[in-house]
């Protein structure tokens, strides 16, 4: 009987056991182990608490980071008064294991600071984001000090920074300097926190309407660096495409998983049933490619949301797409059709089926060909979608999409 190791993230130990089972020809058990590992990776929980005083813009932040507008189904309610009256969870629409918790404003009559952490269920959160629309106040500092005492991470986000820049531009006219204004706001926030006992604290200047600008990319990098290794991909896949670098990181994270899918394909190929491996491979690829599509924001709903927020037309975004995988429903039939259009993949499919009938060596050859076939096909599909994601991102920002 196959035993899953206690630490689900120790893949080297898993692979050793897989090899042992393969030597004993227990292919079904080995395939099940790989599938179990991949499912565990895709369901690692990440709980993010977003808090701050009422009116700070935390609900808008929760929506935008999940790729939603305030009027979309499942969006956190927003308004100029305190709309968050209880702890409310908002799972990511594509990665429900990543949950953003919209927390009541700290320091309000209903939620005094000294009882706040107990009220919201402090233990469940991996880290906190403390949002303020202007300066960080006494209640924000009290909350941060308590979080620090309990040895959890917190990050200060100064929201609505685009509003501040607009006001400064109106006041200063031709003398306005954006960089100097941003530096001054950041310095004032940090100095204010230091005076209240929070040394070595960073403040991230963010516009929820324009996440690709200002400090949100730096916040994303900081979170990625400081999270435990097994939770980094969970955060990465849930993040919106705020720059070309994050698109590349998503691609690399997906590439690291392909060898496991290819291994499952090879094990299926060991079963001497004509046509079984190709059908199973196509179904597995369809599921995997659909995940690529939504993670890169290339499903129809994500593209429509991007068009709305970037003030470009949906047709303009579709015009720069070159692969047949974006803005389409990913089905097994579509995957098979694309594989047959690829000459090299068609040759590998035929070779895999033909190898089954070679005496003695047929099954090992079929397994090797199946591994190569799946590995190459998934990389091909991943390249298509990653390239399209970069083109769409450039078009949304009005950049040259031919670069």
C-alpha positions as CSV (number, residue, x, y, z in Angstrom):
1,X,0.0,0.0,0.0
2,X,1.3,3.4,-1.0
3,X,2.1,5.8,1.9
4,X,2.0,9.6,1.3
5,X,4.8,11.3,3.2
6,X,3.8,13.4,6.2
7,X,5.3,16.6,4.6
8,X,3.4,17.1,1.4
9,X,6.0,19.6,0.1
10,X,9.0,17.2,0.3
11,X,8.8,16.3,-3.4
12,X,12.3,14.7,-3.4
13,X,11.1,12.1,-0.9
14,X,7.9,11.6,-3.0
15,X,9.9,11.1,-6.2
16,X,12.1,8.4,-4.5
17,X,9.0,6.5,-3.4
18,X,7.6,6.9,-6.9
19,X,10.7,5.3,-8.4
20,X,10.5,2.5,-6.0
21,X,6.8,1.8,-6.9
22,X,7.7,2.0,-10.6
23,X,10.4,-0.6,-10.1
24,X,7.6,-2.8,-8.6
25,X,5.3,-1.9,-11.5
26,X,2.8,-0.3,-9.2
27,X,2.1,2.4,-11.8
28,X,-1.4,3.3,-10.6
29,X,-0.1,4.1,-7.1
30,X,2.8,6.2,-8.5
31,X,0.4,8.2,-10.7
32,X,-1.9,8.7,-7.7
33,X,1.0,10.1,-5.6
34,X,1.9,12.6,-8.3
35,X,-1.7,13.7,-8.7
36,X,-2.0,14.1,-4.9
37,X,1.1,16.2,-4.8
38,X,-0.2,18.5,-7.6
39,X,-3.6,18.9,-5.9
40,X,-2.0,19.8,-2.6
41,X,0.1,22.4,-4.3
42,X,-3.0,23.9,-5.9
43,X,-4.9,24.0,-2.6
44,X,-2.4,25.5,-0.2
45,X,-4.4,28.0,1.9
46,X,-3.4,31.6,2.1
47,X,-5.4,34.0,4.3
48,X,-4.8,37.7,4.0
49,X,-6.4,40.2,6.5
50,X,-7.0,43.7,5.1
51,X,-7.8,46.2,7.8
52,X,-7.7,49.9,8.6
53,X,-9.9,52.8,9.7
54,X,-13.3,53.3,8.1
55,X,-13.2,55.0,4.7
56,X,-9.6,54.0,4.0
57,X,-10.4,52.2,0.8
58,X,-9.7,48.6,2.1
59,X,-12.8,47.1,0.4
60,X,-11.8,48.6,-2.9
61,X,-8.3,47.2,-2.4
62,X,-9.8,43.7,-1.8
63,X,-11.8,43.9,-5.0
64,X,-9.1,45.1,-7.3
65,X,-6.5,42.7,-6.1
66,X,-9.0,39.9,-6.9
67,X,-9.6,41.3,-10.4
68,X,-13.1,42.6,-9.7
69,X,-15.0,45.8,-10.0
70,X,-17.3,47.0,-7.2
71,X,-20.4,46.0,-9.1
72,X,-19.2,42.5,-10.0
73,X,-20.8,39.5,-8.3
74,X,-18.8,38.5,-5.2
75,X,-17.3,42.0,-4.8
76,X,-16.8,43.6,-1.4
77,X,-19.3,46.5,-0.9
78,X,-17.7,49.9,-1.0
79,X,-18.8,53.4,0.1
80,X,-17.8,56.6,1.8
81,X,-19.1,55.3,5.1
82,X,-18.1,52.2,7.1
83,X,-19.6,49.4,5.0
84,X,-17.7,46.5,6.6
85,X,-19.5,45.6,9.8
86,X,-18.3,42.1,10.3
87,X,-15.4,39.9,9.3
88,X,-16.1,38.8,5.7
89,X,-14.1,36.4,3.5
90,X,-13.6,37.0,-0.2
91,X,-12.0,34.0,-2.0
92,X,-10.1,34.7,-5.2
93,X,-12.5,33.9,-8.1
94,X,-10.0,31.6,-9.8
95,X,-8.0,30.5,-6.7
96,X,-10.4,30.0,-3.9
97,X,-7.6,28.7,-1.6
98,X,-6.4,32.4,-1.5
99,X,-8.8,34.3,0.7
100,X,-8.8,38.1,1.3
101,X,-10.6,39.0,4.5
102,X,-12.2,42.4,4.5
103,X,-12.0,43.3,8.2
104,X,-14.1,46.0,10.1
105,X,-12.4,49.4,10.5
106,X,-10.2,49.4,13.6
107,X,-11.0,52.0,16.2
108,X,-14.7,52.4,15.4
109,X,-17.3,52.4,18.2
110,X,-18.2,48.9,17.3
111,X,-14.6,47.6,17.1
112,X,-12.3,49.2,19.6
113,X,-8.6,48.6,19.0
114,X,-7.9,46.8,22.3
115,X,-10.4,44.0,21.4
116,X,-10.0,44.1,17.7
117,X,-7.6,41.1,17.1
118,X,-9.7,38.8,19.2
119,X,-12.8,39.8,17.4
120,X,-11.5,39.2,13.9
121,X,-9.9,35.8,14.8
122,X,-6.2,36.7,14.6
123,X,-4.9,33.2,14.4
124,X,-6.3,32.4,10.9
125,X,-4.3,35.1,9.0
126,X,-0.9,34.6,7.3
127,X,-0.3,38.4,7.3
128,X,-2.2,41.7,7.6
129,X,-2.3,44.7,5.3
130,X,-3.2,47.9,7.2
131,X,-4.7,50.5,4.8
132,X,-5.0,54.2,5.3
133,X,-6.1,57.0,3.0
134,X,-4.0,59.7,4.6
135,X,-1.7,59.4,7.6
136,X,-1.6,56.3,9.9
137,X,-3.3,57.0,13.1
138,X,-3.0,55.8,16.7
139,X,-5.3,52.9,16.2
140,X,-3.3,51.6,13.2
141,X,-0.1,51.8,15.3
142,X,-1.7,50.0,18.2
143,X,-2.9,47.2,15.9
144,X,0.5,46.9,14.2
145,X,2.3,46.7,17.6
146,X,-0.1,44.0,18.8
147,X,0.4,42.0,15.5
148,X,4.2,42.4,15.9
149,X,4.0,41.1,19.5
150,X,2.2,38.0,18.3
151,X,5.0,37.5,15.7
152,X,3.0,37.9,12.5
153,X,3.7,40.1,9.5
154,X,2.0,43.3,8.7
155,X,2.3,45.8,5.9
156,X,1.3,49.5,5.7
157,X,-0.5,50.6,2.5
158,X,-1.2,54.2,1.9
159,X,-4.1,54.1,-0.5
160,X,-5.7,56.6,-2.9
161,X,-2.2,58.0,-3.8
162,X,-3.5,59.0,-7.2
163,X,-6.0,61.4,-5.5
164,X,-3.1,62.9,-3.5
165,X,-1.0,63.5,-6.6
166,X,-4.0,65.1,-8.4
167,X,-4.6,67.5,-5.5
168,X,-0.9,68.4,-5.3
169,X,-0.8,69.0,-9.1
170,X,-3.8,71.3,-8.9
171,X,-2.2,73.2,-6.0
172,X,1.4,73.5,-7.3
173,X,0.7,73.9,-11.0
174,X,3.9,74.0,-13.1
175,X,6.1,73.5,-10.0
176,X,4.6,70.1,-9.4
177,X,7.1,67.2,-9.2
178,X,5.6,63.7,-8.9
179,X,8.7,62.0,-7.6
180,X,9.3,64.6,-4.9
181,X,5.7,64.5,-3.9
182,X,5.8,60.7,-3.5
183,X,9.0,60.8,-1.6
184,X,7.6,63.4,0.8
185,X,4.4,61.4,1.4
186,X,6.4,58.2,2.0
187,X,8.9,59.9,4.4
188,X,6.2,61.6,6.4
189,X,4.3,58.3,6.9
190,X,7.5,56.4,7.9
191,X,8.6,59.2,10.3
192,X,5.2,59.3,11.9
193,X,5.3,55.5,12.5
194,X,8.8,55.6,13.9
195,X,7.8,58.3,16.4
196,X,5.2,55.9,17.7
197,X,7.5,52.9,18.2
198,X,7.5,51.2,14.8
199,X,11.1,51.1,13.6
200,X,12.2,49.6,10.3
201,X,8.7,49.8,8.9
202,X,8.0,50.3,5.2
203,X,5.0,52.1,3.7
204,X,3.7,51.2,0.3
205,X,2.0,54.0,-1.8
206,X,-0.8,52.4,-3.8
207,X,-3.6,53.4,-6.1
208,X,-6.2,50.7,-6.3
209,X,-7.3,52.0,-9.7
210,X,-3.7,51.7,-11.1
211,X,-2.0,48.8,-9.4
212,X,0.8,48.7,-12.0
213,X,2.0,52.2,-10.8
214,X,3.6,53.4,-7.6
215,X,4.6,50.8,-4.9
216,X,2.2,47.9,-5.5
217,X,4.8,45.9,-7.5
218,X,7.2,46.5,-4.6
219,X,4.6,45.3,-2.2
220,X,4.0,42.1,-4.2
221,X,7.8,41.4,-4.3
222,X,8.0,41.9,-0.5
223,X,5.1,39.6,0.2
224,X,6.6,37.0,-2.1
225,X,10.0,37.2,-0.5
226,X,8.7,37.0,3.1
227,X,6.1,34.3,2.7
228,X,7.0,30.7,3.5
229,X,8.3,29.0,0.3
230,X,5.3,26.7,-0.1
231,X,2.8,29.6,-0.1
232,X,4.6,31.8,-2.7
233,X,3.0,30.3,-5.7
234,X,-0.4,30.6,-4.2
235,X,0.1,34.3,-3.9
236,X,1.8,34.6,-7.3
237,X,-1.0,32.9,-9.2
238,X,-3.7,35.0,-7.5
239,X,-1.9,38.3,-8.2
240,X,-3.2,40.4,-11.2
241,X,-0.8,41.0,-14.1
242,X,0.7,44.3,-12.9
243,X,3.9,44.1,-15.0
244,X,5.7,41.9,-17.4
245,X,7.9,40.5,-14.7
246,X,5.0,38.9,-12.9
247,X,3.8,37.3,-16.1
248,X,7.2,35.7,-16.5
249,X,7.2,34.5,-12.9
250,X,3.9,32.8,-13.4
251,X,5.2,31.1,-16.5
252,X,8.2,29.8,-14.7
253,X,6.1,28.5,-11.8
254,X,3.9,26.6,-14.3
255,X,6.9,25.3,-16.2
256,X,8.2,23.8,-12.9
257,X,5.0,21.7,-12.7
258,X,5.0,20.3,-16.2
259,X,7.4,17.5,-15.5
260,X,4.9,16.1,-13.0
261,X,2.1,16.1,-15.5
262,X,4.4,14.5,-18.0
263,X,5.2,11.8,-15.5
264,X,1.5,11.0,-15.0
265,X,1.2,10.8,-18.8
266,X,4.1,8.3,-19.0
267,X,2.5,6.1,-16.3
268,X,-0.8,6.1,-18.1
269,X,1.0,5.1,-21.3
270,X,2.2,1.9,-19.5
271,X,-1.4,0.6,-19.6
272,X,-1.6,-1.5,-22.9
273,X,-4.9,-0.1,-24.1
274,X,-4.8,1.5,-27.6
275,X,-5.9,5.2,-27.5
276,X,-6.2,5.4,-23.8
277,X,-3.0,7.5,-23.2
278,X,-3.8,10.1,-25.9
279,X,-7.4,10.6,-24.6
280,X,-6.2,10.9,-21.0
281,X,-3.4,13.2,-22.0
282,X,-5.8,15.5,-23.9
283,X,-8.2,15.7,-21.0
284,X,-5.4,16.4,-18.5
285,X,-4.0,19.1,-20.9
286,X,-7.4,20.8,-21.2
287,X,-7.7,21.1,-17.5
288,X,-4.1,22.4,-17.1
289,X,-4.4,24.9,-20.0
290,X,-7.6,26.3,-18.7
291,X,-5.8,27.1,-15.5
292,X,-3.0,28.8,-17.5
293,X,-5.7,30.8,-19.3
294,X,-7.4,32.2,-16.2
295,X,-4.1,32.8,-14.3
296,X,-2.8,34.9,-17.2
297,X,-6.2,36.8,-17.3
298,X,-7.0,35.6,-20.8
299,X,-10.4,34.2,-20.3
300,X,-13.3,36.3,-21.6
301,X,-14.5,37.6,-18.3
302,X,-11.0,38.7,-17.2
303,X,-10.4,40.4,-20.5
304,X,-13.7,42.3,-20.3
305,X,-12.8,43.5,-16.8
306,X,-9.4,44.6,-17.9
307,X,-10.9,46.5,-20.9
308,X,-13.2,48.3,-18.5
309,X,-10.5,49.3,-16.0
310,X,-7.9,50.2,-18.7
311,X,-10.4,52.2,-20.7
312,X,-9.8,50.2,-23.9
313,X,-12.3,48.2,-25.9
314,X,-12.6,44.4,-25.6
315,X,-12.0,44.1,-29.3
316,X,-8.8,46.1,-29.0
317,X,-7.5,43.5,-26.5
318,X,-8.6,40.6,-28.6
319,X,-6.9,42.1,-31.7
320,X,-3.4,41.6,-30.2
321,X,-4.1,37.9,-29.3
322,X,-2.4,35.4,-31.6
323,X,-3.0,32.0,-30.0
324,X,-6.3,30.1,-30.4
325,X,-6.3,29.5,-26.7
326,X,-7.1,32.9,-25.3
327,X,-10.7,34.2,-24.9
328,X,-11.9,30.7,-25.8
329,X,-13.5,27.9,-23.8
330,X,-10.8,25.3,-23.3
331,X,-12.1,21.8,-24.2
332,X,-10.5,18.4,-24.8
333,X,-11.7,18.7,-28.4
334,X,-9.8,22.1,-28.9
335,X,-6.6,20.6,-27.4
336,X,-6.8,17.6,-29.7
337,X,-7.4,19.8,-32.7
338,X,-4.4,22.0,-31.9
339,X,-2.2,18.9,-31.3
340,X,-3.1,17.5,-34.7
341,X,-2.2,20.8,-36.3
342,X,1.3,20.5,-34.8
343,X,3.3,18.2,-37.0
344,X,5.9,17.3,-34.3
345,X,3.2,16.4,-31.7
346,X,1.3,14.4,-34.2
347,X,4.4,12.3,-34.9
348,X,4.9,11.7,-31.2
349,X,1.3,10.7,-30.7
350,X,1.6,8.1,-33.6
351,X,5.0,6.9,-32.2
352,X,3.5,6.4,-28.8
353,X,0.6,4.3,-30.1
354,X,2.9,2.3,-32.4
355,X,5.4,1.5,-29.7
356,X,2.9,-0.4,-27.7
357,X,3.0,-3.3,-30.2
358,X,6.8,-3.7,-30.1
359,X,7.6,-6.9,-28.2
360,X,9.4,-6.6,-24.8
361,X,10.4,-3.0,-25.2
362,X,7.1,-1.5,-26.4
363,X,5.8,-0.3,-23.1
364,X,9.0,1.5,-21.9
365,X,9.3,3.2,-25.3
366,X,5.6,4.3,-25.2
367,X,6.1,5.7,-21.7
368,X,9.2,7.7,-22.8
369,X,7.4,9.0,-25.9
370,X,4.3,9.9,-23.8
371,X,6.5,11.9,-21.3
372,X,8.1,13.8,-24.2
373,X,4.8,14.4,-25.9
374,X,3.1,15.8,-22.9
375,X,6.1,17.8,-21.8
376,X,6.5,19.5,-25.1
377,X,2.8,20.1,-25.7
378,X,2.2,21.8,-22.4
379,X,5.3,24.0,-22.9
380,X,4.0,24.9,-26.3
381,X,0.6,25.9,-24.9
382,X,2.2,27.7,-22.0
383,X,4.4,29.7,-24.4
384,X,1.3,30.7,-26.4
385,X,-0.6,32.0,-23.5
386,X,2.3,33.7,-21.8
387,X,3.1,35.6,-25.0
388,X,-0.5,36.6,-25.4
389,X,-0.6,37.8,-21.8
390,X,2.4,40.1,-22.5
391,X,0.7,41.5,-25.6
392,X,-2.5,42.1,-23.8
393,X,-0.8,43.8,-20.9
394,X,1.1,46.1,-23.3
395,X,-2.1,47.0,-25.2
396,X,-4.0,47.8,-22.0
397,X,-1.2,50.2,-21.1
398,X,-1.0,51.7,-24.6
399,X,2.5,50.3,-25.2
400,X,3.9,49.0,-28.4
401,X,2.6,45.5,-28.7
402,X,5.1,44.6,-31.4
403,X,8.0,44.6,-28.9
